[in-house]
Amino acid sequence: MSEDEGRKLPDSRLHTIAGRWHTSGHVIDEPAIPVAGTDTYEVLPGGYFLVHHVDVTVGDKPVRAIEIIGEPDAVSGGFLAQSFDNDGNTELMHVTIDDHVFHFTGGAEVASAAQTDASTARIRSTLTIAEDGQSMSALWERSEDGSNWQRWMDISFRRGD
């Protein structure tokens, strides 16, 4: 058996979001909490992993994080996304990709800077890439019980330098 046999191949679907994005949106609350900054996705040499740098402000709270996406996920058949932030938090999400739509799911610990008084047991996000590849939108939802979902955050991205 050659060294390459049995190895996974890079998944080019991860690369569709590579680049620098201007991020804007809000946490749904009364009043809405603004989210603004940049997200940068870079393909790690070799093409197997995507490195996501987060540099945003949620309200008046700076959020800096790094996330690695690409480890195969036996549970979802997609990928794992592991992140680490400036407050010492770590998060694990599951990612699946359908065409130009990324689906993220995770537990209550995800996006702690955007948590409000509502109880959260599960989160999910649907990240949709525009056909021209120049913008994306993300709808984040949360659930107290894993069955009933409420809108949580609306975030938009546009390509930038």
GUMI-537998 format. One line per 2 residues: number of its first residue (from 1); their letters; for each residue z, y, x of N, C-alpha, C. Coordinates in nm, 4 decimals, padded with zeros to 6 digits, always signed. Layout:
N
NUM) a) Z,Y,X,Z,Y,X,Z,Y,X | ... .
END
This chain:
161
1) ms) +00.0000,-00.1172,+00.0845,+00.0000,+00.0000,+00.0000,+00.0000,+00.1240,+00.0894 | -00.0916,+00.2183,+00.0632,-00.0978,+00.3393,+00.1432,+00.0193,+00.4306,+00.1071 .
3) ed) +00.0428,+00.5283,+00.1937,+00.1541,+00.6198,+00.1722,+00.1384,+00.6990,+00.0420 | +00.0153,+00.7300,+00.0016,-00.0076,+00.8098,-00.1181,-00.0014,+00.7296,-00.2474 .
5) eg) -00.0143,+00.5971,-00.2408,-00.0081,+00.5170,-00.3630,+00.1320,+00.5242,-00.4218 | +00.1403,+00.5369,-00.5514,+00.2692,+00.5439,-00.6181,+00.3274,+00.6839,-00.6221 .
7) rk) +00.2652,+00.7791,-00.5521,+00.3114,+00.9163,-00.5549,+00.2535,+00.9892,-00.6750 | +00.3307,+01.0763,-00.7318,+00.2792,+01.1583,-00.8401,+00.1831,+01.2623,-00.7832 .
9) lp) +00.0952,+01.3104,-00.8674,+00.0027,+01.4160,-00.8283,+00.0533,+01.5491,-00.8803 | +00.0172,+01.6607,-00.8132,+00.0574,+01.7910,-00.8672,+00.0010,+01.8099,-01.0079 .
11) ds) +00.0758,+01.8777,-01.0936,+00.0321,+01.9025,-01.2297,-00.0132,+02.0477,-01.2397 | -00.1428,+02.0700,-01.2497,-00.1986,+02.2051,-01.2487,-00.1548,+02.2874,-01.3699 .
13) rl) -00.1046,+02.2246,-01.4759,-00.0580,+02.3007,-01.5922,+00.0577,+02.3927,-01.5557 | +00.1390,+02.3511,-01.4599,+00.2490,+02.4367,-01.4162,+00.1963,+02.5661,-01.3554 .
15) ht) +00.0787,+02.5597,-01.2955,+00.0257,+02.6732,-01.2208,-00.0280,+02.7840,-01.3113 | -00.0454,+02.7563,-01.4400,-00.1061,+02.8547,-01.5299,-00.0212,+02.9804,-01.5462 .
17) ia) +00.1078,+02.9723,-01.5168,+00.1921,+03.0917,-01.5301,+00.2243,+03.1542,-01.3947 | +00.1638,+03.1041,-01.2874,+00.1887,+03.1602,-01.1543,+00.1471,+03.3065,-01.1509 .
19) gr) +00.2293,+03.3881,-01.0872,+00.2020,+03.5299,-01.0721,+00.3244,+03.6130,-01.1042 | +00.3054,+03.7434,-01.0955,+00.4139,+03.8391,-01.1237,+00.3929,+03.8938,-01.2645 .
21) wh) +00.5012,+03.8979,-01.3415,+00.4957,+03.9400,-01.4811,+00.5958,+04.0518,-01.5067 | +00.5520,+04.1560,-01.5779,+00.6431,+04.2595,-01.6268,+00.7032,+04.2067,-01.7568 .
23) ts) +00.8345,+04.2048,-01.7626,+00.9077,+04.1421,-01.8723,+00.9727,+04.2489,-01.9596 | +00.9575,+04.2349,-02.0918,+01.0254,+04.3258,-02.1837,+01.0534,+04.2514,-02.3138 .
25) gh) +01.1541,+04.2965,-02.3840,+01.1886,+04.2336,-02.5111,+01.3299,+04.2682,-02.5496 | +01.3891,+04.1796,-02.6306,+01.5253,+04.2072,-02.6748,+01.5948,+04.0799,-02.7236 .
27) vi) +01.7272,+04.0848,-02.7135,+01.8141,+03.9858,-02.7762,+01.8352,+04.0344,-02.9183 | +01.8175,+03.9442,-03.0138,+01.8338,+03.9811,-03.1545,+01.9832,+03.9883,-03.1855 .
29) de) +02.0299,+04.1087,-03.2092,+02.1698,+04.1346,-03.2388,+02.1743,+04.2703,-03.3094 | +02.2876,+04.3151,-03.3502,+02.3036,+04.4464,-03.4123,+02.3911,+04.5310,-03.3235 .
31) pa) +02.3395,+04.6279,-03.2506,+02.1970,+04.6577,-03.2368,+02.1306,+04.5603,-03.1394 | +01.9972,+04.5622,-03.1368,+01.9220,+04.4771,-03.0444,+01.9605,+04.5123,-02.9006 .
33) ip) +01.9638,+04.4114,-02.8147,+01.9981,+04.4297,-02.6738,+01.8683,+04.4218,-02.5938 | +01.8289,+04.5305,-02.5238,+01.7017,+04.5293,-02.4516,+01.7042,+04.4363,-02.3301 .
35) va) +01.5878,+04.3793,-02.3023,+01.5656,+04.2969,-02.1835,+01.4455,+04.3566,-02.1121 | +01.4573,+04.3843,-01.9809,+01.3463,+04.4422,-01.9060,+01.3566,+04.4031,-01.7595 .
37) gt) +01.2405,+04.3891,-01.6943,+01.2378,+04.3580,-01.5525,+01.1113,+04.2845,-01.5143 | +01.1262,+04.1905,-01.4211,+01.0110,+04.1114,-01.3768,+01.0487,+03.9646,-01.3660 .
39) dt) +00.9483,+03.8811,-01.3894,+00.9569,+03.7373,-01.3651,+00.8392,+03.7040,-01.2742 | +00.8660,+03.6302,-01.1677,+00.7602,+03.5916,-01.0752,+00.7619,+03.4397,-01.0616 .
41) ye) +00.6458,+03.3788,-01.0848,+00.6296,+03.2342,-01.0714,+00.5374,+03.2085,-00.9535 | +00.5817,+03.1246,-00.8605,+00.4999,+03.0949,-00.7433,+00.4920,+02.9434,-00.7245 .
43) vl) +00.3721,+02.8966,-00.6946,+00.3507,+02.7541,-00.6708,+00.3976,+02.7237,-00.5290 | +00.4897,+02.6318,-00.5169,+00.5393,+02.5911,-00.3860,+00.4273,+02.5179,-00.3132 .
45) pg) +00.4106,+02.5413,-00.1825,+00.3051,+02.4686,-00.1100,+00.3123,+02.3186,-00.1396 | +00.1962,+02.2589,-00.1580,+00.1864,+02.1185,-00.1975,+00.1509,+02.1070,-00.3446 .
47) gy) +00.1875,+02.2094,-00.4239,+00.1485,+02.2156,-00.5636,+00.2338,+02.1368,-00.6611 | +00.3442,+02.0775,-00.6161,+00.4261,+01.9939,-00.7046,+00.5297,+02.0716,-00.7843 .
49) fl) +00.5717,+02.1869,-00.7310,+00.6811,+02.2612,-00.7932,+00.6433,+02.4070,-00.8122 | +00.7042,+02.4670,-00.9147,+00.6876,+02.6072,-00.9452,+00.8229,+02.6737,-00.9235 .
51) vh) +00.8258,+02.7811,-00.8455,+00.9484,+02.8551,-00.8194,+00.9444,+02.9818,-00.9047 | +01.0476,+03.0007,-00.9855,+01.0556,+03.1134,-01.0793,+01.1673,+03.2066,-01.0337 .
53) hv) +01.1303,+03.3306,-01.0011,+01.2277,+03.4335,-00.9645,+01.2470,+03.5252,-01.0846 | +01.3718,+03.5420,-01.1277,+01.4056,+03.6284,-01.2404,+01.4756,+03.7520,-01.1859 .
55) dv) +01.4296,+03.8697,-01.2273,+01.4910,+03.9964,-01.1889,+01.4839,+04.0875,-01.3113 | +01.5789,+04.0706,-01.4028,+01.5788,+04.1456,-01.5285,+01.7161,+04.2073,-01.5526 .
57) tv) +01.7182,+04.2956,-01.6508,+01.8433,+04.3510,-01.6996,+01.8524,+04.3165,-01.8479 | +01.9662,+04.2623,-01.8875,+01.9931,+04.2310,-02.0278,+02.1000,+04.3297,-02.0723 .
59) gd) +02.0574,+04.4285,-02.1539,+02.1477,+04.5396,-02.1837,+02.1697,+04.6158,-02.0548 | +02.2943,+04.6223,-02.0081,+02.3213,+04.6869,-01.8792,+02.3591,+04.5858,-01.7711 .
61) kp) +02.3386,+04.4567,-01.7995,+02.3766,+04.3512,-01.7055,+02.2566,+04.3027,-01.6240 | +02.2616,+04.3204,-01.4906,+02.1525,+04.2670,-01.4082,+02.1591,+04.1146,-01.4014 .
63) vr) +02.0446,+04.0510,-01.4135,+02.0352,+03.9053,-01.4033,+01.9342,+03.8732,-01.2950 | +01.9806,+03.8054,-01.1913,+01.8944,+03.7596,-01.0818,+01.9106,+03.6090,-01.0765 .
65) ai) +01.7992,+03.5397,-01.0787,+01.8062,+03.3927,-01.0779,+01.6840,+03.3365,-01.0084 | +01.6987,+03.2129,-00.9654,+01.5874,+03.1354,-00.9130,+01.5875,+03.0023,-00.9869 .
67) ei) +01.4703,+02.9586,-01.0233,+01.4551,+02.8351,-01.0997,+01.3453,+02.7530,-01.0332 | +01.3655,+02.6231,-01.0258,+01.2648,+02.5311,-00.9735,+01.2204,+02.4418,-01.0888 .
69) ig) +01.0907,+02.4424,-01.1185,+01.0332,+02.3645,-01.2265,+00.9369,+02.2629,-01.1665 | +00.9444,+02.1374,-01.2088,+00.8456,+02.0407,-01.1627,+00.8945,+01.9000,-01.1408 .
71) ep) +01.0260,+01.8801,-01.1320,+01.0749,+01.7432,-01.1165,+01.0434,+01.6655,-01.2440 | +00.9823,+01.5477,-01.2314,+00.9510,+01.4700,-01.3525,+01.0774,+01.4409,-01.4336 .
73) da) +01.0652,+01.4508,-01.5650,+01.1769,+01.4281,-01.6566,+01.1493,+01.3019,-01.7368 | +01.2221,+01.1964,-01.7079,+01.2016,+01.0681,-01.7766,+01.2361,+01.0771,-01.9255 .
75) vs) +01.3245,+01.1694,-01.9630,+01.3657,+01.1820,-02.1027,+01.2542,+01.2417,-02.1885 | +01.1989,+01.3556,-02.1444,+01.1002,+01.4272,-02.2260,+00.9564,+01.3898,-02.1907 .
77) gg) +00.9375,+01.3261,-02.0750,+00.8023,+01.3001,-02.0278,+00.7405,+01.4230,-01.9636 | +00.8143,+01.5316,-01.9560,+00.7672,+01.6562,-01.8961,+00.8316,+01.6791,-01.7614 .
79) fl) +00.8997,+01.7915,-01.7506,+00.9595,+01.8328,-01.6244,+01.1019,+01.8803,-01.6459 | +01.1772,+01.8839,-01.5373,+01.3083,+01.9473,-01.5376,+01.2935,+02.0862,-01.4780 .
81) aq) +01.3757,+02.1790,-01.5255,+01.3834,+02.3134,-01.4718,+01.5297,+02.3410,-01.4398 | +01.5607,+02.3570,-01.3124,+01.6978,+02.3812,-01.2683,+01.7064,+02.5233,-01.2164 .
83) sf) +01.8016,+02.6017,-01.2691,+01.8145,+02.7404,-01.2252,+01.9550,+02.7716,-01.1757 | +01.9610,+02.8788,-01.0958,+02.0843,+02.9244,-01.0320,+02.0835,+03.0772,-01.0400 .
85) dn) +02.1953,+03.1387,-01.0868,+02.1923,+03.2837,-01.1043,+02.2980,+03.3563,-01.0221 | +02.2925,+03.4908,-01.0290,+02.3801,+03.5767,-00.9508,+02.5259,+03.5730,-00.9940 .
87) dg) +02.5572,+03.5095,-01.1055,+02.6960,+03.4939,-01.1478,+02.7515,+03.3554,-01.1141 | +02.6745,+03.2756,-01.0404,+02.7195,+03.1424,-01.0021,+02.6920,+03.0352,-01.1059 .
89) nt) +02.6154,+03.0678,-01.2101,+02.5830,+02.9712,-01.3146,+02.4656,+02.8836,-01.2726 | +02.4686,+02.7589,-01.3169,+02.3537,+02.6702,-01.3016,+02.3151,+02.6220,-01.4407 .
91) el) +02.1856,+02.6034,-01.4592,+02.1347,+02.5603,-01.5891,+02.0296,+02.4527,-01.5680 | +02.0203,+02.3629,-01.6630,+01.9182,+02.2593,-01.6611,+01.8456,+02.2628,-01.7949 .
93) mh) +01.7131,+02.2728,-01.7880,+01.6332,+02.2684,-01.9096,+01.5254,+02.1613,-01.8941 | +01.4750,+02.1165,-02.0070,+01.3639,+02.0216,-02.0127,+01.2407,+02.1001,-02.0545 .
95) vt) +01.1272,+02.0728,-01.9890,+01.0036,+02.1473,-02.0140,+00.8917,+02.0495,-02.0474 | +00.8224,+02.0764,-02.1567,+00.6990,+02.0051,-02.1879,+00.5898,+02.1105,-02.2058 .
97) id) +00.4657,+02.0691,-02.1826,+00.3531,+02.1628,-02.1884,+00.2448,+02.1047,-02.2771 | +00.2004,+02.1850,-02.3742,+00.0874,+02.1506,-02.4608,-00.0135,+02.2631,-02.4461 .
99) dh) -00.1294,+02.2330,-02.3893,-00.2329,+02.3351,-02.3686,-00.1720,+02.4574,-02.3000 | -00.1674,+02.5711,-02.3664,-00.1149,+02.6948,-02.3083,+00.0231,+02.7303,-02.3640 .
101) vf) +00.0984,+02.6281,-02.4031,+00.2318,+02.6498,-02.4588,+00.3334,+02.5659,-02.3813 | +00.4341,+02.6350,-02.3298,+00.5448,+02.5688,-02.2605,+00.6617,+02.5625,-02.3580 .
103) hf) +00.7258,+02.4458,-02.3684,+00.8423,+02.4271,-02.4546,+00.9627,+02.3982,-02.3650 | +01.0647,+02.4806,-02.3751,+01.1878,+02.4642,-02.2982,+01.3001,+02.4284,-02.3941 .
105) tg) +01.3854,+02.3343,-02.3565,+01.5048,+02.3015,-02.4344,+01.6235,+02.2879,-02.3400 | +01.7407,+02.3237,-02.3898,+01.8595,+02.3141,-02.3067,+01.9856,+02.3258,-02.3883 .
107) ga) +02.0971,+02.3287,-02.3169,+02.2281,+02.3342,-02.3807,+02.2838,+02.4746,-02.3899 | +02.4088,+02.4832,-02.4271,+02.4759,+02.6105,-02.4536,+02.4868,+02.7006,-02.3315 .
109) ev) +02.4771,+02.6451,-02.2120,+02.4949,+02.7235,-02.0906,+02.3729,+02.8081,-02.0540 | +02.2609,+02.7871,-02.1195,+02.1364,+02.8547,-02.0838,+02.1417,+03.0020,-02.1225 .
111) as) +02.0939,+03.0874,-02.0311,+02.0842,+03.2323,-02.0526,+02.2171,+03.2929,-02.0942 | +02.3186,+03.2686,-02.0151,+02.4529,+03.3150,-02.0506,+02.4613,+03.4663,-02.0645 .
113) aa) +02.3822,+03.5427,-01.9899,+02.3871,+03.6888,-02.0000,+02.3407,+03.7385,-02.1356 | +02.2628,+03.6573,-02.2078,+02.2119,+03.6972,-02.3395,+02.2967,+03.6430,-02.4539 .
115) qt) +02.4025,+03.5711,-02.4223,+02.4881,+03.5148,-02.5270,+02.5670,+03.6262,-02.5942 | +02.5730,+03.6220,-02.7247,+02.6535,+03.7169,-02.8015,+02.7696,+03.6399,-02.8626 .
117) da) +02.8266,+03.6898,-02.9688,+02.9422,+03.6249,-03.0295,+02.9095,+03.4955,-03.1038 | +02.7825,+03.4741,-03.1345,+02.7444,+03.3547,-03.2105,+02.7647,+03.2294,-03.1263 .
119) st) +02.8098,+03.1252,-03.1896,+02.8292,+02.9964,-03.1228,+02.6929,+02.9311,-03.0989 | +02.6737,+02.8793,-02.9790,+02.5460,+02.8156,-02.9448,+02.5726,+02.6793,-02.8841 .
121) ar) +02.5098,+02.5767,-02.9394,+02.5208,+02.4419,-02.8844,+02.3914,+02.4014,-02.8131 | +02.2774,+02.4493,-02.8629,+02.1460,+02.4140,-02.8070,+02.0564,+02.5373,-02.8087 .
123) ir) +01.9623,+02.5415,-02.7137,+01.8617,+02.6468,-02.7144,+01.7246,+02.5827,-02.7030 | +01.6241,+02.6595,-02.7448,+01.4856,+02.6201,-02.7201,+01.4031,+02.7478,-02.7099 .
125) st) +01.2953,+02.7377,-02.6343,+01.2063,+02.8505,-02.6177,+01.0632,+02.8002,-02.6187 | +00.9779,+02.8774,-02.6838,+00.8358,+02.8485,-02.6863,+00.7655,+02.9633,-02.6159 .
127) lt) +00.7069,+02.9341,-02.4994,+00.6368,+03.0329,-02.4184,+00.4874,+03.0102,-02.4369 | +00.4201,+03.1078,-02.4965,+00.2778,+03.0951,-02.5273,+00.1976,+03.1894,-02.4389 .
129) ia) +00.0994,+03.1329,-02.3680,+00.0132,+03.2110,-02.2796,-00.1090,+03.2554,-02.3590 | -00.1413,+03.3847,-02.3519,-00.2599,+03.4370,-02.4198,-00.3853,+03.3727,-02.3601 .
131) ed) -00.4902,+03.3643,-02.4402,-00.6139,+03.3005,-02.3952,-00.6705,+03.3641,-02.2692 | -00.6569,+03.4964,-02.2534,-00.7098,+03.5621,-02.1335,-00.6170,+03.5474,-02.0131 .
133) gq) -00.4989,+03.4870,-02.0311,-00.4054,+03.4632,-01.9219,-00.3358,+03.5878,-01.8702 | -00.3508,+03.7010,-01.9389,-00.2938,+03.8270,-01.8910,-00.1608,+03.8627,-01.9566 .
135) sm) -00.1203,+03.7852,-02.0558,+00.0078,+03.8102,-02.1216,+00.0655,+03.6786,-02.1724 | +00.1941,+03.6821,-02.2000,+00.2652,+03.5673,-02.2562,+00.3693,+03.6216,-02.3526 .
137) sa) +00.4107,+03.5369,-02.4458,+00.5219,+03.5734,-02.5334,+00.6155,+03.4539,-02.5424 | +00.7444,+03.4829,-02.5494,+00.8446,+03.3772,-02.5594,+00.9357,+03.4038,-02.6778 .
139) lw) +00.9443,+03.3064,-02.7651,+01.0413,+03.3101,-02.8739,+01.1538,+03.2161,-02.8341 | +01.2730,+03.2706,-02.8219,+01.3916,+03.1920,-02.7926,+01.4681,+03.1729,-02.9223 .
141) er) +01.5168,+03.0514,-02.9436,+01.5985,+03.0202,-03.0605,+01.7250,+02.9498,-03.0146 | +01.8288,+02.9602,-03.0964,+01.9532,+02.8892,-03.0661,+02.0035,+02.8213,-03.1915 .
143) se) +02.0867,+02.7201,-03.1695,+02.1400,+02.6433,-03.2809,+02.2871,+02.6134,-03.2549 | +02.3656,+02.6224,-03.3601,+02.5068,+02.5855,-03.3512,+02.5261,+02.4355,-03.3621 .
145) dg) +02.4293,+02.3656,-03.4254,+02.4460,+02.2229,-03.4523,+02.3298,+02.1360,-03.4041 | +02.2278,+02.1959,-03.3431,+02.1128,+02.1192,-03.2964,+02.0102,+02.0903,-03.4044 .
147) sn) +02.0366,+02.1336,-03.5295,+01.9445,+02.1096,-03.6409,+01.8922,+02.2386,-03.7028 | +01.9791,+02.3342,-03.7213,+01.9420,+02.4616,-03.7841,+01.9250,+02.5658,-03.6743 .
149) wq) +01.8081,+02.6300,-03.6698,+01.7735,+02.7200,-03.5612,+01.7633,+02.8641,-03.6100 | +01.8098,+02.9581,-03.5242,+01.7989,+03.1014,-03.5517,+01.7260,+03.1680,-03.4353 .
151) rw) +01.6437,+03.2698,-03.4699,+01.5788,+03.3496,-03.3652,+01.6880,+03.4118,-03.2791 | +01.6633,+03.4141,-03.1486,+01.7650,+03.4636,-03.0568,+01.7105,+03.5758,-02.9694 .
153) md) +01.5932,+03.5530,-02.9078,+01.5325,+03.6549,-02.8222,+01.3817,+03.6535,-02.8429 | +01.3234,+03.7727,-02.8379,+01.1783,+03.7886,-02.8352,+01.1449,+03.8576,-02.7035 .
155) is) +01.0650,+03.7902,-02.6210,+01.0333,+03.8423,-02.4891,+00.8817,+03.8413,-02.4708 | +00.8295,+03.9480,-02.4110,+00.6868,+03.9591,-02.3807,+00.6685,+03.9750,-02.2314 .
157) fr) +00.5566,+03.9262,-02.1818,+00.5237,+03.9354,-02.0410,+00.3799,+03.9847,-02.0276 | +00.3568,+04.0717,-01.9298,+00.2199,+04.1084,-01.8982,+00.2040,+04.1038,-01.7471 .
159) rg) +00.0878,+04.0575,-01.7067,+00.0628,+04.0443,-01.5626,+00.0733,+04.1789,-01.4939 | +00.1266,+04.1779,-01.3742,+00.1392,+04.3007,-01.2957,+00.1288,+04.2706,-01.1484 .
161) d) +00.1321,+04.3757,-01.0684,+00.1269,+04.3548,-00.9231,+00.2637,+04.3535,-00.8654 .
END
